[in-house]
Amino acid sequence: MAAIRRHCEDFIRTRLAPANPPNDGKQTPMRGHPVFIAQHACACCCRDCLAKWWKVPRGVAIPAERQQGIVEFLMAWIERENAL
Ligand SMILES: [Zn+2]
């Protein structure tokens, strides 16, 4: 789980947190990593979804504290899925 959490932090920081993430809307594959699956399930896959469902403002970088909150949420989802 520690490795997954590290990947999760990396994905959020590099693919979602920048003010204008590269490839926004297509940066999260539908499969290939447990974190990707969780991101789609939790509407944390792109800035559109984050804006629509989580009221994260567009066009500005996501602060570290908020990134951490997203990571915690995704990890909780992944842990719950794995416990089923
Ligand atoms: Zn999305």
PDB file of the backbone (N, CA, C, O) and the ligand in Angstrom, with CONECT records:
HET     ZN  A 101       1
ATOM      1  N   MET A   1       0.818  -1.215   0.000  1.00  0.00           N
ATOM      2  CA  MET A   1       0.000   0.000   0.000  1.00  0.00           C
ATOM      3  C   MET A   1       0.855   1.270   0.000  1.00  0.00           C
ATOM      4  O   MET A   1       0.459   2.301  -0.544  1.00  0.00           O
ATOM      5  N   ALA A   2       2.035   1.176   0.619  1.00  0.00           N
ATOM      6  CA  ALA A   2       2.910   2.362   0.667  1.00  0.00           C
ATOM      7  C   ALA A   2       3.309   2.779  -0.744  1.00  0.00           C
ATOM      8  O   ALA A   2       3.383   3.969  -1.049  1.00  0.00           O
ATOM      9  N   ALA A   3       3.565   1.787  -1.607  1.00  0.00           N
ATOM     10  CA  ALA A   3       3.955   2.102  -2.986  1.00  0.00           C
ATOM     11  C   ALA A   3       2.787   2.738  -3.725  1.00  0.00           C
ATOM     12  O   ALA A   3       2.960   3.698  -4.475  1.00  0.00           O
ATOM     13  N   ILE A   4       1.607   2.197  -3.506  1.00  0.00           N
ATOM     14  CA  ILE A   4       0.424   2.756  -4.176  1.00  0.00           C
ATOM     15  C   ILE A   4       0.208   4.196  -3.736  1.00  0.00           C
ATOM     16  O   ILE A   4      -0.100   5.064  -4.553  1.00  0.00           O
ATOM     17  N   ARG A   5       0.372   4.444  -2.447  1.00  0.00           N
ATOM     18  CA  ARG A   5       0.208   5.812  -1.933  1.00  0.00           C
ATOM     19  C   ARG A   5       1.216   6.759  -2.586  1.00  0.00           C
ATOM     20  O   ARG A   5       0.882   7.891  -2.938  1.00  0.00           O
ATOM     21  N   ARG A   6       2.445   6.284  -2.741  1.00  0.00           N
ATOM     22  CA  ARG A   6       3.476   7.118  -3.375  1.00  0.00           C
ATOM     23  C   ARG A   6       3.092   7.437  -4.814  1.00  0.00           C
ATOM     24  O   ARG A   6       3.217   8.577  -5.264  1.00  0.00           O
ATOM     25  N   HIS A   7       2.623   6.416  -5.532  1.00  0.00           N
ATOM     26  CA  HIS A   7       2.186   6.653  -6.915  1.00  0.00           C
ATOM     27  C   HIS A   7       1.035   7.641  -6.939  1.00  0.00           C
ATOM     28  O   HIS A   7       0.982   8.547  -7.771  1.00  0.00           O
ATOM     29  N   CYS A   8       0.120   7.446  -6.010  1.00  0.00           N
ATOM     30  CA  CYS A   8      -1.055   8.313  -5.927  1.00  0.00           C
ATOM     31  C   CYS A   8      -0.598   9.765  -5.749  1.00  0.00           C
ATOM     32  O   CYS A   8      -1.076  10.655  -6.453  1.00  0.00           O
ATOM     33  N   GLU A   9       0.311  10.003  -4.828  1.00  0.00           N
ATOM     34  CA  GLU A   9       0.816  11.364  -4.594  1.00  0.00           C
ATOM     35  C   GLU A   9       1.468  11.929  -5.856  1.00  0.00           C
ATOM     36  O   GLU A   9       1.267  13.090  -6.209  1.00  0.00           O
ATOM     37  N   ASP A  10       2.256  11.079  -6.530  1.00  0.00           N
ATOM     38  CA  ASP A  10       2.919  11.520  -7.767  1.00  0.00           C
ATOM     39  C   ASP A  10       1.901  11.880  -8.841  1.00  0.00           C
ATOM     40  O   ASP A  10       2.012  12.921  -9.489  1.00  0.00           O
ATOM     41  N   PHE A  11       0.897  11.005  -9.027  1.00  0.00           N
ATOM     42  CA  PHE A  11      -0.097  11.257 -10.081  1.00  0.00           C
ATOM     43  C   PHE A  11      -0.831  12.571  -9.814  1.00  0.00           C
ATOM     44  O   PHE A  11      -1.011  13.393 -10.713  1.00  0.00           O
ATOM     45  N   ILE A  12      -1.247  12.748  -8.574  1.00  0.00           N
ATOM     46  CA  ILE A  12      -2.000  13.968  -8.259  1.00  0.00           C
ATOM     47  C   ILE A  12      -1.108  15.191  -8.471  1.00  0.00           C
ATOM     48  O   ILE A  12      -1.537  16.187  -9.053  1.00  0.00           O
ATOM     49  N   ARG A  13       0.130  15.107  -7.997  1.00  0.00           N
ATOM     50  CA  ARG A  13       1.015  16.272  -8.087  1.00  0.00           C
ATOM     51  C   ARG A  13       1.340  16.615  -9.539  1.00  0.00           C
ATOM     52  O   ARG A  13       1.340  17.788  -9.913  1.00  0.00           O
ATOM     53  N   THR A  14       1.617  15.597 -10.358  1.00  0.00           N
ATOM     54  CA  THR A  14       2.089  15.898 -11.705  1.00  0.00           C
ATOM     55  C   THR A  14       0.961  15.999 -12.727  1.00  0.00           C
ATOM     56  O   THR A  14       1.068  16.750 -13.696  1.00  0.00           O
ATOM     57  N   ARG A  15      -0.133  15.237 -12.514  1.00  0.00           N
ATOM     58  CA  ARG A  15      -1.171  15.194 -13.553  1.00  0.00           C
ATOM     59  C   ARG A  15      -2.371  16.067 -13.256  1.00  0.00           C
ATOM     60  O   ARG A  15      -3.107  16.442 -14.169  1.00  0.00           O
ATOM     61  N   LEU A  16      -2.579  16.398 -11.985  1.00  0.00           N
ATOM     62  CA  LEU A  16      -3.778  17.175 -11.634  1.00  0.00           C
ATOM     63  C   LEU A  16      -3.483  18.537 -11.033  1.00  0.00           C
ATOM     64  O   LEU A  16      -4.202  19.505 -11.279  1.00  0.00           O
ATOM     65  N   ALA A  17      -2.417  18.603 -10.241  1.00  0.00           N
ATOM     66  CA  ALA A  17      -2.202  19.815  -9.437  1.00  0.00           C
ATOM     67  C   ALA A  17      -1.759  21.056 -10.220  1.00  0.00           C
ATOM     68  O   ALA A  17      -2.089  22.168  -9.808  1.00  0.00           O
ATOM     69  N   PRO A  18      -1.020  20.911 -11.340  1.00  0.00           N
ATOM     70  CA  PRO A  18      -0.610  22.138 -12.043  1.00  0.00           C
ATOM     71  C   PRO A  18      -1.823  22.969 -12.493  1.00  0.00           C
ATOM     72  O   PRO A  18      -2.904  22.424 -12.719  1.00  0.00           O
ATOM     73  N   ALA A  19      -1.638  24.259 -12.618  1.00  0.00           N
ATOM     74  CA  ALA A  19      -2.738  25.146 -13.001  1.00  0.00           C
ATOM     75  C   ALA A  19      -3.387  24.684 -14.309  1.00  0.00           C
ATOM     76  O   ALA A  19      -4.611  24.690 -14.446  1.00  0.00           O
ATOM     77  N   ASN A  20      -2.552  24.287 -15.259  1.00  0.00           N
ATOM     78  CA  ASN A  20      -3.054  23.757 -16.531  1.00  0.00           C
ATOM     79  C   ASN A  20      -2.373  22.425 -16.825  1.00  0.00           C
ATOM     80  O   ASN A  20      -1.376  22.377 -17.546  1.00  0.00           O
ATOM     81  N   PRO A  21      -2.916  21.338 -16.261  1.00  0.00           N
ATOM     82  CA  PRO A  21      -2.256  20.038 -16.401  1.00  0.00           C
ATOM     83  C   PRO A  21      -2.184  19.627 -17.869  1.00  0.00           C
ATOM     84  O   PRO A  21      -3.126  19.859 -18.626  1.00  0.00           O
ATOM     85  N   PRO A  22      -1.068  19.015 -18.274  1.00  0.00           N
ATOM     86  CA  PRO A  22      -0.949  18.534 -19.654  1.00  0.00           C
ATOM     87  C   PRO A  22      -2.062  17.536 -19.972  1.00  0.00           C
ATOM     88  O   PRO A  22      -2.384  16.678 -19.151  1.00  0.00           O
ATOM     89  N   ASN A  23      -2.650  17.651 -21.170  1.00  0.00           N
ATOM     90  CA  ASN A  23      -3.659  16.670 -21.600  1.00  0.00           C
ATOM     91  C   ASN A  23      -4.890  16.640 -20.721  1.00  0.00           C
ATOM     92  O   ASN A  23      -5.521  15.591 -20.586  1.00  0.00           O
ATOM     93  N   ASP A  24      -5.244  17.750 -20.126  1.00  0.00           N
ATOM     94  CA  ASP A  24      -6.329  17.710 -19.143  1.00  0.00           C
ATOM     95  C   ASP A  24      -7.592  17.131 -19.763  1.00  0.00           C
ATOM     96  O   ASP A  24      -7.998  17.515 -20.860  1.00  0.00           O
ATOM     97  N   GLY A  25      -8.205  16.199 -19.038  1.00  0.00           N
ATOM     98  CA  GLY A  25      -9.389  15.502 -19.529  1.00  0.00           C
ATOM     99  C   GLY A  25      -9.037  14.113 -20.028  1.00  0.00           C
ATOM    100  O   GLY A  25      -9.892  13.231 -20.106  1.00  0.00           O
ATOM    101  N   LYS A  26      -7.754  13.927 -20.370  1.00  0.00           N
ATOM    102  CA  LYS A  26      -7.326  12.620 -20.884  1.00  0.00           C
ATOM    103  C   LYS A  26      -6.088  12.108 -20.142  1.00  0.00           C
ATOM    104  O   LYS A  26      -5.435  11.162 -20.583  1.00  0.00           O
ATOM    105  N   GLN A  27      -5.778  12.744 -19.015  1.00  0.00           N
ATOM    106  CA  GLN A  27      -4.521  12.391 -18.349  1.00  0.00           C
ATOM    107  C   GLN A  27      -4.614  11.138 -17.484  1.00  0.00           C
ATOM    108  O   GLN A  27      -3.601  10.629 -17.005  1.00  0.00           O
ATOM    109  N   THR A  28      -5.838  10.647 -17.289  1.00  0.00           N
ATOM    110  CA  THR A  28      -5.992   9.489 -16.412  1.00  0.00           C
ATOM    111  C   THR A  28      -6.551   8.307 -17.197  1.00  0.00           C
ATOM    112  O   THR A  28      -7.732   8.303 -17.545  1.00  0.00           O
ATOM    113  N   PRO A  29      -5.716   7.300 -17.482  1.00  0.00           N
ATOM    114  CA  PRO A  29      -6.203   6.128 -18.227  1.00  0.00           C
ATOM    115  C   PRO A  29      -7.322   5.422 -17.462  1.00  0.00           C
ATOM    116  O   PRO A  29      -7.422   5.553 -16.242  1.00  0.00           O
ATOM    117  N   MET A  30      -8.160   4.677 -18.178  1.00  0.00           N
ATOM    118  CA  MET A  30      -9.280   3.982 -17.539  1.00  0.00           C
ATOM    119  C   MET A  30      -8.806   2.754 -16.766  1.00  0.00           C
ATOM    120  O   MET A  30      -9.534   2.239 -15.917  1.00  0.00           O
ATOM    121  N   ARG A  31      -7.601   2.285 -17.051  1.00  0.00           N
ATOM    122  CA  ARG A  31      -7.098   1.081 -16.376  1.00  0.00           C
ATOM    123  C   ARG A  31      -5.581   1.136 -16.280  1.00  0.00           C
ATOM    124  O   ARG A  31      -4.949   2.083 -16.747  1.00  0.00           O
ATOM    125  N   GLY A  32      -5.008   0.108 -15.668  1.00  0.00           N
ATOM    126  CA  GLY A  32      -3.548   0.015 -15.650  1.00  0.00           C
ATOM    127  C   GLY A  32      -2.943   0.281 -14.289  1.00  0.00           C
ATOM    128  O   GLY A  32      -1.799  -0.097 -14.037  1.00  0.00           O
ATOM    129  N   HIS A  33      -3.702   0.936 -13.390  1.00  0.00           N
ATOM    130  CA  HIS A  33      -3.169   1.187 -12.050  1.00  0.00           C
ATOM    131  C   HIS A  33      -4.355   1.383 -11.114  1.00  0.00           C
ATOM    132  O   HIS A  33      -5.327   2.053 -11.467  1.00  0.00           O
ATOM    133  N   PRO A  34      -4.275   0.796  -9.917  1.00  0.00           N
ATOM    134  CA  PRO A  34      -5.403   0.937  -8.980  1.00  0.00           C
ATOM    135  C   PRO A  34      -5.779   2.399  -8.729  1.00  0.00           C
ATOM    136  O   PRO A  34      -6.948   2.720  -8.514  1.00  0.00           O
ATOM    137  N   VAL A  35      -4.778   3.278  -8.758  1.00  0.00           N
ATOM    138  CA  VAL A  35      -5.064   4.698  -8.507  1.00  0.00           C
ATOM    139  C   VAL A  35      -5.912   5.284  -9.642  1.00  0.00           C
ATOM    140  O   VAL A  35      -6.801   6.097  -9.388  1.00  0.00           O
ATOM    141  N   PHE A  36      -5.646   4.880 -10.889  1.00  0.00           N
ATOM    142  CA  PHE A  36      -6.446   5.387 -12.012  1.00  0.00           C
ATOM    143  C   PHE A  36      -7.917   5.018 -11.820  1.00  0.00           C
ATOM    144  O   PHE A  36      -8.810   5.847 -11.998  1.00  0.00           O
ATOM    145  N   ILE A  37      -8.146   3.764 -11.454  1.00  0.00           N
ATOM    146  CA  ILE A  37      -9.523   3.289 -11.253  1.00  0.00           C
ATOM    147  C   ILE A  37     -10.196   4.137 -10.162  1.00  0.00           C
ATOM    148  O   ILE A  37     -11.328   4.595 -10.316  1.00  0.00           O
ATOM    149  N   ALA A  38      -9.476   4.328  -9.076  1.00  0.00           N
ATOM    150  CA  ALA A  38     -10.022   5.111  -7.962  1.00  0.00           C
ATOM    151  C   ALA A  38     -10.308   6.545  -8.398  1.00  0.00           C
ATOM    152  O   ALA A  38     -11.321   7.125  -8.009  1.00  0.00           O
ATOM    153  N   GLN A  39      -9.420   7.113  -9.203  1.00  0.00           N
ATOM    154  CA  GLN A  39      -9.616   8.496  -9.651  1.00  0.00           C
ATOM    155  C   GLN A  39     -10.914   8.644 -10.435  1.00  0.00           C
ATOM    156  O   GLN A  39     -11.629   9.634 -10.279  1.00  0.00           O
ATOM    157  N   HIS A  40     -11.221   7.649 -11.289  1.00  0.00           N
ATOM    158  CA  HIS A  40     -12.460   7.745 -12.048  1.00  0.00           C
ATOM    159  C   HIS A  40     -13.654   7.529 -11.131  1.00  0.00           C
ATOM    160  O   HIS A  40     -14.660   8.230 -11.237  1.00  0.00           O
ATOM    161  N   ALA A  41     -13.543   6.551 -10.224  1.00  0.00           N
ATOM    162  CA  ALA A  41     -14.654   6.267  -9.315  1.00  0.00           C
ATOM    163  C   ALA A  41     -14.959   7.465  -8.424  1.00  0.00           C
ATOM    164  O   ALA A  41     -16.108   7.679  -8.038  1.00  0.00           O
ATOM    165  N   CYS A  42     -13.937   8.240  -8.100  1.00  0.00           N
ATOM    166  CA  CYS A  42     -14.086   9.334  -7.128  1.00  0.00           C
ATOM    167  C   CYS A  42     -14.161  10.701  -7.791  1.00  0.00           C
ATOM    168  O   CYS A  42     -14.114  11.723  -7.107  1.00  0.00           O
ATOM    169  N   ALA A  43     -14.278  10.733  -9.121  1.00  0.00           N
ATOM    170  CA  ALA A  43     -14.323  12.016  -9.840  1.00  0.00           C
ATOM    171  C   ALA A  43     -13.098  12.874  -9.548  1.00  0.00           C
ATOM    172  O   ALA A  43     -13.192  14.092  -9.397  1.00  0.00           O
ATOM    173  N   CYS A  44     -11.945  12.208  -9.471  1.00  0.00           N
ATOM    174  CA  CYS A  44     -10.673  12.912  -9.280  1.00  0.00           C
ATOM    175  C   CYS A  44      -9.741  12.624 -10.451  1.00  0.00           C
ATOM    176  O   CYS A  44      -8.529  12.508 -10.271  1.00  0.00           O
ATOM    177  N   CYS A  45     -10.318  12.506 -11.669  1.00  0.00           N
ATOM    178  CA  CYS A  45      -9.496  12.090 -12.801  1.00  0.00           C
ATOM    179  C   CYS A  45      -8.989  13.268 -13.617  1.00  0.00           C
ATOM    180  O   CYS A  45      -7.947  13.154 -14.264  1.00  0.00           O
ATOM    181  N   CYS A  46      -9.686  14.390 -13.609  1.00  0.00           N
ATOM    182  CA  CYS A  46      -9.255  15.542 -14.378  1.00  0.00           C
ATOM    183  C   CYS A  46      -9.794  16.811 -13.718  1.00  0.00           C
ATOM    184  O   CYS A  46     -10.607  16.742 -12.795  1.00  0.00           O
ATOM    185  N   ARG A  47      -9.338  17.962 -14.194  1.00  0.00           N
ATOM    186  CA  ARG A  47      -9.748  19.213 -13.547  1.00  0.00           C
ATOM    187  C   ARG A  47     -11.229  19.511 -13.765  1.00  0.00           C
ATOM    188  O   ARG A  47     -11.851  20.198 -12.956  1.00  0.00           O
ATOM    189  N   ASP A  48     -11.797  18.990 -14.863  1.00  0.00           N
ATOM    190  CA  ASP A  48     -13.233  19.140 -15.092  1.00  0.00           C
ATOM    191  C   ASP A  48     -14.020  18.465 -13.979  1.00  0.00           C
ATOM    192  O   ASP A  48     -14.930  19.053 -13.394  1.00  0.00           O
ATOM    193  N   CYS A  49     -13.655  17.224 -13.698  1.00  0.00           N
ATOM    194  CA  CYS A  49     -14.371  16.460 -12.670  1.00  0.00           C
ATOM    195  C   CYS A  49     -14.129  17.076 -11.298  1.00  0.00           C
ATOM    196  O   CYS A  49     -15.052  17.186 -10.491  1.00  0.00           O
ATOM    197  N   LEU A  50     -12.891  17.477 -11.036  1.00  0.00           N
ATOM    198  CA  LEU A  50     -12.602  18.090  -9.729  1.00  0.00           C
ATOM    199  C   LEU A  50     -13.401  19.380  -9.555  1.00  0.00           C
ATOM    200  O   LEU A  50     -13.872  19.675  -8.456  1.00  0.00           O
ATOM    201  N   ALA A  51     -13.553  20.146 -10.629  1.00  0.00           N
ATOM    202  CA  ALA A  51     -14.295  21.400 -10.547  1.00  0.00           C
ATOM    203  C   ALA A  51     -15.779  21.122 -10.342  1.00  0.00           C
ATOM    204  O   ALA A  51     -16.442  21.768  -9.531  1.00  0.00           O
ATOM    205  N   LYS A  52     -16.285  20.147 -11.092  1.00  0.00           N
ATOM    206  CA  LYS A  52     -17.711  19.869 -11.068  1.00  0.00           C
ATOM    207  C   LYS A  52     -18.150  19.235  -9.747  1.00  0.00           C
ATOM    208  O   LYS A  52     -19.165  19.631  -9.174  1.00  0.00           O
ATOM    209  N   TRP A  53     -17.386  18.252  -9.266  1.00  0.00           N
ATOM    210  CA  TRP A  53     -17.812  17.464  -8.111  1.00  0.00           C
ATOM    211  C   TRP A  53     -17.211  17.950  -6.805  1.00  0.00           C
ATOM    212  O   TRP A  53     -17.804  17.767  -5.742  1.00  0.00           O
ATOM    213  N   TRP A  54     -16.058  18.556  -6.874  1.00  0.00           N
ATOM    214  CA  TRP A  54     -15.340  18.911  -5.636  1.00  0.00           C
ATOM    215  C   TRP A  54     -15.113  20.409  -5.509  1.00  0.00           C
ATOM    216  O   TRP A  54     -14.498  20.878  -4.551  1.00  0.00           O
ATOM    217  N   LYS A  55     -15.618  21.155  -6.490  1.00  0.00           N
ATOM    218  CA  LYS A  55     -15.501  22.620  -6.434  1.00  0.00           C
ATOM    219  C   LYS A  55     -14.050  23.083  -6.334  1.00  0.00           C
ATOM    220  O   LYS A  55     -13.744  24.075  -5.671  1.00  0.00           O
ATOM    221  N   VAL A  56     -13.166  22.351  -7.000  1.00  0.00           N
ATOM    222  CA  VAL A  56     -11.770  22.784  -7.054  1.00  0.00           C
ATOM    223  C   VAL A  56     -11.658  23.803  -8.186  1.00  0.00           C
ATOM    224  O   VAL A  56     -11.961  23.477  -9.333  1.00  0.00           O
ATOM    225  N   PRO A  57     -11.230  25.028  -7.888  1.00  0.00           N
ATOM    226  CA  PRO A  57     -11.170  26.049  -8.940  1.00  0.00           C
ATOM    227  C   PRO A  57     -10.214  25.661 -10.063  1.00  0.00           C
ATOM    228  O   PRO A  57      -9.144  25.103  -9.823  1.00  0.00           O
ATOM    229  N   ARG A  58     -10.620  25.966 -11.287  1.00  0.00           N
ATOM    230  CA  ARG A  58      -9.792  25.697 -12.457  1.00  0.00           C
ATOM    231  C   ARG A  58      -8.739  26.777 -12.662  1.00  0.00           C
ATOM    232  O   ARG A  58      -8.873  27.896 -12.166  1.00  0.00           O
ATOM    233  N   GLY A  59      -7.697  26.428 -13.394  1.00  0.00           N
ATOM    234  CA  GLY A  59      -6.737  27.434 -13.828  1.00  0.00           C
ATOM    235  C   GLY A  59      -5.750  27.884 -12.762  1.00  0.00           C
ATOM    236  O   GLY A  59      -4.920  28.759 -13.008  1.00  0.00           O
ATOM    237  N   VAL A  60      -5.839  27.287 -11.576  1.00  0.00           N
ATOM    238  CA  VAL A  60      -4.842  27.582 -10.535  1.00  0.00           C
ATOM    239  C   VAL A  60      -4.302  26.254 -10.013  1.00  0.00           C
ATOM    240  O   VAL A  60      -4.989  25.232 -10.037  1.00  0.00           O
ATOM    241  N   ALA A  61      -3.061  26.293  -9.542  1.00  0.00           N
ATOM    242  CA  ALA A  61      -2.460  25.077  -9.003  1.00  0.00           C
ATOM    243  C   ALA A  61      -3.213  24.655  -7.742  1.00  0.00           C
ATOM    244  O   ALA A  61      -3.705  25.493  -6.986  1.00  0.00           O
ATOM    245  N   ILE A  62      -3.292  23.345  -7.531  1.00  0.00           N
ATOM    246  CA  ILE A  62      -3.951  22.835  -6.324  1.00  0.00           C
ATOM    247  C   ILE A  62      -2.934  22.860  -5.178  1.00  0.00           C
ATOM    248  O   ILE A  62      -1.853  22.285  -5.302  1.00  0.00           O
ATOM    249  N   PRO A  63      -3.269  23.518  -4.069  1.00  0.00           N
ATOM    250  CA  PRO A  63      -2.319  23.609  -2.962  1.00  0.00           C
ATOM    251  C   PRO A  63      -1.992  22.223  -2.378  1.00  0.00           C
ATOM    252  O   PRO A  63      -2.807  21.302  -2.437  1.00  0.00           O
ATOM    253  N   ALA A  64      -0.800  22.102  -1.824  1.00  0.00           N
ATOM    254  CA  ALA A  64      -0.319  20.814  -1.305  1.00  0.00           C
ATOM    255  C   ALA A  64      -1.315  20.197  -0.325  1.00  0.00           C
ATOM    256  O   ALA A  64      -1.541  18.986  -0.331  1.00  0.00           O
ATOM    257  N   GLU A  65      -1.905  21.047   0.514  1.00  0.00           N
ATOM    258  CA  GLU A  65      -2.809  20.517   1.524  1.00  0.00           C
ATOM    259  C   GLU A  65      -4.040  19.870   0.879  1.00  0.00           C
ATOM    260  O   GLU A  65      -4.511  18.821   1.318  1.00  0.00           O
ATOM    261  N   ARG A  66      -4.540  20.515  -0.161  1.00  0.00           N
ATOM    262  CA  ARG A  66      -5.716  19.961  -0.851  1.00  0.00           C
ATOM    263  C   ARG A  66      -5.338  18.694  -1.615  1.00  0.00           C
ATOM    264  O   ARG A  66      -6.115  17.740  -1.677  1.00  0.00           O
ATOM    265  N   GLN A  67      -4.130  18.694  -2.198  1.00  0.00           N
ATOM    266  CA  GLN A  67      -3.650  17.471  -2.869  1.00  0.00           C
ATOM    267  C   GLN A  67      -3.640  16.312  -1.885  1.00  0.00           C
ATOM    268  O   GLN A  67      -4.047  15.196  -2.208  1.00  0.00           O
ATOM    269  N   GLN A  68      -3.165  16.601  -0.673  1.00  0.00           N
ATOM    270  CA  GLN A  68      -3.086  15.559   0.352  1.00  0.00           C
ATOM    271  C   GLN A  68      -4.482  15.028   0.682  1.00  0.00           C
ATOM    272  O   GLN A  68      -4.669  13.828   0.887  1.00  0.00           O
ATOM    273  N   GLY A  69      -5.451  15.931   0.730  1.00  0.00           N
ATOM    274  CA  GLY A  69      -6.824  15.514   0.994  1.00  0.00           C
ATOM    275  C   GLY A  69      -7.344  14.580  -0.090  1.00  0.00           C
ATOM    276  O   GLY A  69      -8.025  13.597   0.201  1.00  0.00           O
ATOM    277  N   ILE A  70      -7.019  14.895  -1.346  1.00  0.00           N
ATOM    278  CA  ILE A  70      -7.446  14.049  -2.468  1.00  0.00           C
ATOM    279  C   ILE A  70      -6.781  12.672  -2.356  1.00  0.00           C
ATOM    280  O   ILE A  70      -7.422  11.644  -2.572  1.00  0.00           O
ATOM    281  N   VAL A  71      -5.493  12.668  -2.017  1.00  0.00           N
ATOM    282  CA  VAL A  71      -4.765  11.404  -1.861  1.00  0.00           C
ATOM    283  C   VAL A  71      -5.410  10.556  -0.761  1.00  0.00           C
ATOM    284  O   VAL A  71      -5.609   9.354  -0.938  1.00  0.00           O
ATOM    285  N   GLU A  72      -5.733  11.179   0.365  1.00  0.00           N
ATOM    286  CA  GLU A  72      -6.353  10.433   1.469  1.00  0.00           C
ATOM    287  C   GLU A  72      -7.675   9.822   1.015  1.00  0.00           C
ATOM    288  O   GLU A  72      -7.978   8.669   1.325  1.00  0.00           O
ATOM    289  N   PHE A  73      -8.450  10.599   0.286  1.00  0.00           N
ATOM    290  CA  PHE A  73      -9.738  10.131  -0.174  1.00  0.00           C
ATOM    291  C   PHE A  73      -9.581   8.934  -1.113  1.00  0.00           C
ATOM    292  O   PHE A  73     -10.282   7.931  -0.977  1.00  0.00           O
ATOM    293  N   LEU A  74      -8.656   9.050  -2.063  1.00  0.00           N
ATOM    294  CA  LEU A  74      -8.439   7.967  -3.027  1.00  0.00           C
ATOM    295  C   LEU A  74      -7.924   6.717  -2.324  1.00  0.00           C
ATOM    296  O   LEU A  74      -8.357   5.607  -2.634  1.00  0.00           O
ATOM    297  N   MET A  75      -7.005   6.891  -1.381  1.00  0.00           N
ATOM    298  CA  MET A  75      -6.455   5.737  -0.675  1.00  0.00           C
ATOM    299  C   MET A  75      -7.535   5.040   0.161  1.00  0.00           C
ATOM    300  O   MET A  75      -7.553   3.813   0.265  1.00  0.00           O
ATOM    301  N   ALA A  76      -8.428   5.829   0.749  1.00  0.00           N
ATOM    302  CA  ALA A  76      -9.520   5.233   1.524  1.00  0.00           C
ATOM    303  C   ALA A  76     -10.404   4.395   0.599  1.00  0.00           C
ATOM    304  O   ALA A  76     -10.850   3.307   0.964  1.00  0.00           O
ATOM    305  N   TRP A  77     -10.647   4.916  -0.598  1.00  0.00           N
ATOM    306  CA  TRP A  77     -11.470   4.186  -1.567  1.00  0.00           C
ATOM    307  C   TRP A  77     -10.786   2.879  -1.962  1.00  0.00           C
ATOM    308  O   TRP A  77     -11.419   1.824  -2.000  1.00  0.00           O
ATOM    309  N   ILE A  78      -9.478   2.960  -2.258  1.00  0.00           N
ATOM    310  CA  ILE A  78      -8.727   1.769  -2.678  1.00  0.00           C
ATOM    311  C   ILE A  78      -8.706   0.732  -1.553  1.00  0.00           C
ATOM    312  O   ILE A  78      -8.891  -0.459  -1.804  1.00  0.00           O
ATOM    313  N   GLU A  79      -8.484   1.178  -0.323  1.00  0.00           N
ATOM    314  CA  GLU A  79      -8.448   0.245   0.800  1.00  0.00           C
ATOM    315  C   GLU A  79      -9.797  -0.438   0.988  1.00  0.00           C
ATOM    316  O   GLU A  79      -9.864  -1.632   1.284  1.00  0.00           O
ATOM    317  N   ARG A  80     -10.862   0.324   0.816  1.00  0.00           N
ATOM    318  CA  ARG A  80     -12.195  -0.257   0.968  1.00  0.00           C
ATOM    319  C   ARG A  80     -12.452  -1.284  -0.137  1.00  0.00           C
ATOM    320  O   ARG A  80     -12.975  -2.367   0.127  1.00  0.00           O
ATOM    321  N   GLU A  81     -12.081  -0.938  -1.383  1.00  0.00           N
ATOM    322  CA  GLU A  81     -12.265  -1.876  -2.495  1.00  0.00           C
ATOM    323  C   GLU A  81     -11.535  -3.189  -2.228  1.00  0.00           C
ATOM    324  O   GLU A  81     -12.055  -4.270  -2.505  1.00  0.00           O
ATOM    325  N   ASN A  82     -10.333  -3.079  -1.690  1.00  0.00           N
ATOM    326  CA  ASN A  82      -9.516  -4.265  -1.474  1.00  0.00           C
ATOM    327  C   ASN A  82     -10.010  -5.104  -0.306  1.00  0.00           C
ATOM    328  O   ASN A  82      -9.703  -6.292  -0.208  1.00  0.00           O
ATOM    329  N   ALA A  83     -10.777  -4.478   0.575  1.00  0.00           N
ATOM    330  CA  ALA A  83     -11.279  -5.196   1.742  1.00  0.00           C
ATOM    331  C   ALA A  83     -12.539  -5.997   1.391  1.00  0.00           C
ATOM    332  O   ALA A  83     -12.940  -6.894   2.133  1.00  0.00           O
ATOM    333  N   LEU A  84     -13.163  -5.660   0.244  1.00  0.00           N
ATOM    334  CA  LEU A  84     -14.425  -6.324  -0.102  1.00  0.00           C
ATOM    335  C   LEU A  84     -14.195  -7.765  -0.529  1.00  0.00           C
ATOM    336  O   LEU A  84     -15.148  -8.472  -0.855  1.00  0.00           O
TER     337      LEU A  84
HETATM  338 ZN    ZN A 101     -12.518  13.598 -15.263  1.00  0.00          ZN2+
END
